[in-house]
Amino acid sequence: MEHYSETMIMVNKGSDFKSQKYNSIFWKYFKKTLQMKPIALFMLSLLFIQTSVLLFSIILRQMLADDFKFSVSLLLLGIVLIFQLLGYFIKNGALDRYNKDFDDYYSRELFGRLLQKPLLYFRNHLSGGISEKINFKSTLRDNVTLKIIPSFISLISVIVIFIYLITISVKLTLILVVMIAIYSVFSIVLYYKQNEYNQTYLQYLIDFNSELQTDLEDIDYIKIMRKEDNVFNSWMTVNNQVTTKYSQILKIENLSQLLGTIFNYISLSSIIVIAVYYNDYIKVSLPDLLVYQTSISILISAIEQVKGAVFEILRLGVYAEKQSDLLKDTLPITVPSEDSKDYLIQTNKLNFSYGSKPIYDDVNLTIKKGEKIAIVGKSGSGKSTLLLLLAGMLRYSGSLKYGIKEFENYLSVVLQNMTLRKGSILENLEWISDDLSPLYQILNDTTADEVISQLPNKIHSKLLKQGKNLSGGQIQKLLIAKSLIKKDGIIFWDEAFSNLDEHSKNRIYENVLRSTRYSDKTMLMVSHHLDIVNFVDYIIFIDSETGEVIKDSHENLMKRNSNYENFIRSKV
């Protein structure tokens, strides 16, 4: 309470308050995974398995009563084994079918809807947190196939065994029902507590993974600044929270198991004591008592499995809460397009807002095919945001139109923090032609050939994940080369030269921006290297003082816009 502000907020129901039931979108897709065919197969496997269990109990009872010959008993035991094997193979088939349905009706929707999220969703959420939510999918499937579905089989087993026990002794079975009812009350209390702990534990786990990923992404700074001890202490603090909550879950589970073991002992011993000492009242034979005792053991095991499944069903609510966010419908960002010779990208009163405040004074631009344009302005003026806005990645107001159909098929980008994938350089460049001559020309123009020449297998050299065996500048050269491959390409570069040396940068200026070989390319480039203004056709200047977004040549802006002139001179 050291920092308590002495302010409290009270929230009360108003007179017009109406409670509404919240239906998580999770259940809409989860229910689709429960198709009739796998359920029917599960039920058929249940039929064989339960028939074998009952048949075994009958055989045991009749053998103890000496009613069956040895050969008959052996034959019946063989049938029991065959039924168990049939149940096993049918159940495996049902599991395969369910797994396929799960992927078709749930995984497909989960992945598809996640990828429909706008770019800002991924920028506002740590990838570790998103990955953790996606990974709940595997846990969910495991719980259904390994716990919940088998529990339904166990539930039917409980009913069947109860009926069978009643045929042996109604009075003993009624006593057993009373003991099970008392045991169930204690179990329900424990499982509600366990569910509460589990929800908190899962949230702590997500938070820990998110913090871990954030620190690992910032590991260069942590190592250079010698902050390992601070990070270590932070990790241990959060990890201790996770461990403490996990220990609470384990303690509840251990208590639940202890309760089950005690119930097992008490129920079995109580039934035997009652049957032996009150035989005149109960009237049950020794063979029946032994079979009854065996059946109780099977019954208690089935009850424990059903009890565990009840908890897993409660946990589905946790998964619903975590994954519903990924499954929500997302309104797509659409940009109308048509084939036009007058423009490639055209905006009218285009704008974007963080919160309620627009970033720009309305943006009115016309960008034509083949133009080379640099986007410049002070830090924080919205250069990268404008690039994403023109790429159709942000939810905009006003008008944005493309003068070419299937705009995305012509688009190539080099964004900040982009990297390469595991595989060969040729695979990363995504070159599809057998003729490598045009590719080598691009590699030479961008100085990416200098990178390749240093590698053992040249263009077929393998890269590690995220290009870890290359430097930042080498990665950027390859990404720049990759972006220039498409014919009539529309190229967006966001600080594509940030890791390049002066020699490489100037080579790209001369070989790409001034070369007729790339006259078919339309290029929009965000750069803090202001020498680029001498190599492009036009400048888009974002005036941070007025919010204006102005497109003109460098020469005209220097003459007509004092803010631009001051900005350029302040950087020289």
N, C-alpha and C positions, 0 to 999 in steps of 0.2 A: 504493500500500500504506500510505498515511499513516494511514488509519483502520482498518487491519486489526486484528481483535479477537484474533488468534492462536487462533481456534477453527476447526476443520475438521470437516465431517460426511462420513463415509464411508458409502456405500450399496452393499451387496453382495447378490447373489442368495442366498436361503435354500435349504435342502435341498429344500423342497417347492415351489420356484418353478416355475411353468409359463408358458411364453410363450403369449400369445393374440393371434390376428390381429385387428386393429382394422379393422372395415369401416365406412368413413365413410358416413353417411346420404346424403351428396351423390351418390354413384354410383347409389343407388337411383332417384333422380329424374332424374339426367342420362341414364341409359341409356334411359329412357322417351322421350326426345326423338329417339332414333334409330329412327324408324319405317320400315317396309319401303317404303312408296310413294316418299318422297323419295330413299331409297337406290337404289331401282330406277331412278328418273329420272336420278340422278347416273350410274349405271352405263350407262344408255342414251346419255347425253350423252358419256360416256367412249368408248363404242363408236364413235360418229360421229367424235369428235375424233381418236382413235387410228387409226381407219381412214384418215382424211384424211392423217395424218402418214405412215403407211406408204405410202399411195398416192402421196404427193408424193415420197418417197424412191425408189420404184420408177420413177416418171415421170422423175425426175432421172437415175437410173442408165441408163434406156433411151435417154433423149435424148442422153446423153454417148456411149453406144454406137451412136448413130444407128440405133436399131431402130424408132422411131416416126416416123410422118409428122407434119408440123407441125399439121395439123387434128386428128389423134388426140390429140396432146399437149395442144392447146388445150382439147379436149373434156374430157380427164381432169383438167386443171387447174380447169375449171369445176366438175366433180364434187367436187374437193377443197374448193373454196370453199363449195359447197352443204352438204357434210358439216360444215364448220366452223360455218356459220350454224345448221344444225339443232342441233348440239351446244350452241351458245351459247344458243339459245332454250329448249331442254329443260333446260339447267343453271339458267337463270333461274327456270323453273317449279319446279325442285327446291328452289332456295333459298327461294322464296316459301313452299313447302309446309313446309320445315324450320323457317322462322321462325315459322310458325303453330303447328307442333307444339311448338316450344321454349316459346312463350308458354303453350300449353295444358297442357303437362306439367311445366314447370319454373317459369316466372314466376308462374303462378297459385298453385302450391304455396308458392313462396318468399314471396309477398305474404301469402297466407292464414295461413301458419304464423307469420310475423312478427307479424301483428296478433292472433294467439292468445296471444302472450306476455303475462304479467301486467304490470300497471303498473310494478311494481318493476324489471322487466327494463329498461324504458326509462329509469327514474330512475337506474339503476346504470350505464348505458352512455351515453356522449355520442352525441347524434344524428349528429354528424359521422362517428364511427366506424361507426355502423350504416349511414349513407348510403354510406360508402366500400365496405362489404361488399356492399351491394345493387348498387352500380355495377359490381362485378366480373362481374355477370350479363351486361352488355353486352360486356365484354371477352371473357368466356367464349364467347358466341355468335359474336363476330367471329373468334375463333381457330378455332372449329370450321368456320364457313362459308368463311372466307378462307384458312385454312392447313391444317387437319387434313384436311377432306374433299378439297380439291384434291390434297393429298399422296397420298391413296389412288389417285387417278387417275394421279399421277406414278409411284407405285410400280408400278402395272400397266404404265405406259409403259416403265419400266426393264426389266421382264421381257420385254415385247414387243420392245423394241429389242435386248436381249441376244440373243433368239432370232434376230432379223433379222441381227445382226452375225455370229452363228455361221454363218449361211448364206453369208456373204461370206468369212469366214476364221476357222476354229476357233482357229488358233494365235495370231493377233492378239488375239482375244477372251479367251483364257486369260491372255495377258500383261496385258490391261486389267483382268481380274478381280483379279490379284495387286496391281496398283497401287491399285485401289479398296479392297481389304482393308487395305492399309497406311494409306491415307488415312482409312479409317473408324476405325481405332484412335486416331489423333490427334484426330479429331472427337469421339469419345465422351468422351475426357478433358476436352476443352474445354467440352462441353455440360454435363457434370456440375458443372463449376466455375461455369458460367454459371447453372445452376439454383440453386446454393447462394447466389450473389449476388442472384439475383432474389427469393428468399424473404425475405432480409433487407431488400432494397429495398422490397418491398411492405409489410412491417411498419413500417419507418421512415416510409413514406408515410402509413399509417393514423395513426401517432402524431403526425405533423406536422399532419395535417388536424384531429385531435382537439384539439391544443393551440391551433391557429389558431381553431377555433370557440369554445373556452372563452374565449380572450382577446377575441374579437369580441363575445361575449355580455356581457362585463364591461367593454366599451369606455368606458362612462360613468365608472367608477371610474378606469380607466387615464388617461383624458384629464384629469379633474379633479385627480388626484394627480400629474400630470406624469410618468407612468411609461413614456412612449413609448420612451425609450432602453433601459430594461430589457427591455421586450417585444421591441423591435427586435433586441437582442442575443440574446435567447432564440430568436426566430424564425430568425435567421441561423445559430445553432449547430445547431439541428435541421435546417434546410435544407441546411447544409453536409454533415451526415451523409447526407441523401438524395442530394445531388449527388455526393458521393464514391462512394457505392455504385452510383449510376447510371453514373458514369464508368467504374467497374470493369466493369459489364455491357457498356458500349459498347466498351471495350478488348478484352474477350473476343470480342465480335461482330466487331470489326475484324480481330482475329487469325484468327478463323474464316473470314472473307471472304478474307483474304490467303492462308490455307492453301488455300481453294477455288480461288482464282485461280492460285496456283502449281501446284496439281494439274492444273488445266485446261491450262496451258501445257506442263507436263511430259508429261502423258498424250498430248496431241495431237502434240507434237513427237517424242516417243519412238515413237509408232506410225508416223509418217511416216518417221523415220530407219530404223527396223527394216524397214519395208516396202520402202524404196528401196535400202538397202545390203545387205539380206539377202533380196533378191527371189527368189533361187534357192531359198531355204528356205521363204519365206512364200508366194510365188507368188500375187500379187494384181495385177489390172490397174489402170491409172490411173483409169478411171471408177469401179471398185469402191472404190479408195482414197479418191477424193474423196467418194463417198457415205458411206464408212466414217467419214471425218473429220467430215462434217456430222452423222452419227448420233451420234458421240461427244459433240459439242457439245450436242445435244438430251438425250443420256443424262446428262451431267454436270449440266445445268440441272435435270433431273428429280431427280437424286440430292440436289442442294442443297435442293430443295423438300421432299423426304422428310426430310432431315436437320433442316430447320427445324421440320417438323411433330413430329418426335420430341421436340424441346425443348418445343414447345407442349403435347404430351401430358404431359410431366413437370410442366409448369406447372399442369396440371389438378389435380395434387395440392395445390398451393398454394391454388387456389380452393376445393378440397374442404375444406381446413382452415379457411379463412376463412368459408365459407358454411354449413358443416355446423351451426354454432351456431344459425343462423337457421332451419334446416330441422328441428331436433330437435322431437320430439313434446313438447307441453306439456299437462300435466294441467289441464283447465279448472277454474276456481273456480266452483262451483255453489251457488246459494242456493235452497232449496225455497220454493215459493210456493203459496198457496191463497187463495181469496176468503173473507175473514173480516171480521166487523163488530167483533171484539174488539181487533184490533190492525192496524197497518200495517207496523210493524217490531217484531220481538220477538227478544230474545237471552236465552240461558241459558248461563252460564259461558263467555261469549264472551271470547276473548283473542287476542293476536297477539304474536309473539316476533321480536326482532332477535337472531339467533343462538339461544342456548338459554334466554335469560332473558325471561320474559313481561313485557310492559309494564304490564299492569293487574292489580289484584286482579279476579277474574272479573267480567265485565260482565253484569248482569241488567237489561234495560231493556224497557219496553213503550211504544211510540210509536203514538199513535192518529191517525187522519185529521184534518186541520185544525189540529193543534197547531203552535204557533210556539215553537221551542226554541232557546235560545242555549247553545253549548258553550263553557265558560270554564275557565280554569286557568292556572297559571304557564307561562312559556315553557319548551318542552321537555317538557311533561307528557304530550303525545300527543294534542292536540286534533285536528290535521289527520289524524293516523293513525286516530283513532276515526271521523272522518267518512268516510274511504276504506274503513274496515272495514265500516261500516254500508252503504256503497254496493256492497259485494261485490267490491271491487277488490283485496283482500289475502287471502292464504291464511290462514284462521283456524282456531282450535281452538274447541271448544264448539259451541253451536247458534246459528244465525242464520236467521230465517224472515221471509218477506214475506207480508203479509195481502192481497195483490192480485196477480193473475196479470199477466204481462208488465210487471213492475215498471219495466223500463228504458224502456218507452214513455211513462211518466208523469214520468220523472226529468229534471230540468234542473239544471245546475251553474254556479257561478261559482267557479273555482279560482284560486289564486295564479298570477300570470304568464300567465293566459289572455289571448288577444288576438283580433283580428278578422282576417278573410281579405280578400284583394283582391276587390273587387266593390262593388256598391251597398250602402247601409245597409239597404234593404229586403231584399236578398238575404241579408245577414248576420243579420238578425232572423228569417229563415226563416218569414215570415208567408205563409200559403197562401190566405187568403180574399180575395175582391175587396172586401169591406167593411172599410175601414181604421179605422172608428170605434172599435172595441174596442182596436185597437193604439194609436191616438192617446191613449186614456185611460190606458193603461199607460205610455206615454212621458211623459205629463204627471205621473203619480203618482211616477215615478222621476227626474224632472227631465231625462230624456234628450231631451225636446222642446227644451230650451235648447241642447243640442248641435246638433240638427238645424236649428234656426232660424238658426244662424250660417253654415250651409253654402250654397253657391250654388244647388244643385239640391235642397235640402231632403232629403227621405227617399230621393230617387233619386240623391243625390250619391255619387260613386265614392270608395272608400277605397283607399289604397295597401296593399301587402302588409304584414301585421301592423298595419294601421291607423296607419302611420307619420305620416299627416297629422293625427292626433288626439293629444291629451294622454292621459296615463295615467288621469286622472279621467274624461275623456270616454269612453274605451273602457270603463271600469268601469260607467258609467251605462247604456251600450247593452247590455252583457252582462247587467246586472241586469234590464233591461227584457225582454230576450230570454228570460231564465229564468222569467219570470212569465206567458208566453203560453199554455202548455198548460193545458187544463181539468183540474181535479183534480190539478194538478201536485204532484210531490214535489221540493222544491227544496233543494239543498245549496249553501250559500255558505261559502267559506273565505276569510276576510278580504276580503269584497266591498266594504268601505267604506274600505280602506286608503289610497286616493288621493282620497277625496271630502272636500270642504269641509264645515264644520259645517252650513251651510244645507241642502245637498243631502242629507246624512245624516239630518238631522232631518225633512226632507220625506218621506223614504222610511219612517222610523219611523212617522210619523203617517198617511201615505197608503197604506201597504202593511200594516205589522204591526198597526195598529189599525183598519184599514178592513174593513167587511163584504164589500167587493168581492172580497177575497182569502180569504174564509173557507173556500173549498174547497181552498186550498193548504196542504200540510204543509211546514213550513220548519225546517231544521236549519242553524244559523248559527254558525260559528266566528268570534269577533271579540275583538280586544283592547280595543275600545271598550266599557267596562263599563256605560255608560249604557243599553246595549241591554237590560239585565236588567229595566228598568222598562217595556218594551214587548212582552215575550213572555209566553207562558203558563207555560213551565217553563224551568228551568235544568238542564243536565247539567254538573255540577262534577267535574272530574278532580283529585283530591287527590294532588298529587305526593309527599306524605310517606307516605301509606299505600297509594297505588295504587288507591284506591276510585274508582268511577265512580257518582255519585249523581244521580238525577233527582228534582227537587222544585221547588216554586215558590220564587221569590226570598225571599219573606217567611218561609217555613218553614225554608229553609236558614240564613237570618240568625239565626233563633231556636235552631235545633237543631244546627248544625254550626259549631263554633268556628273550624275551619280555613278554612271558606268566609267567615265573618264577618271574620276577620283578613285574608284575601286581598282582599276588597272594600274594607275600610277602608284597606288599604295603598296602594290605587290611587286613592283619592279625594283 
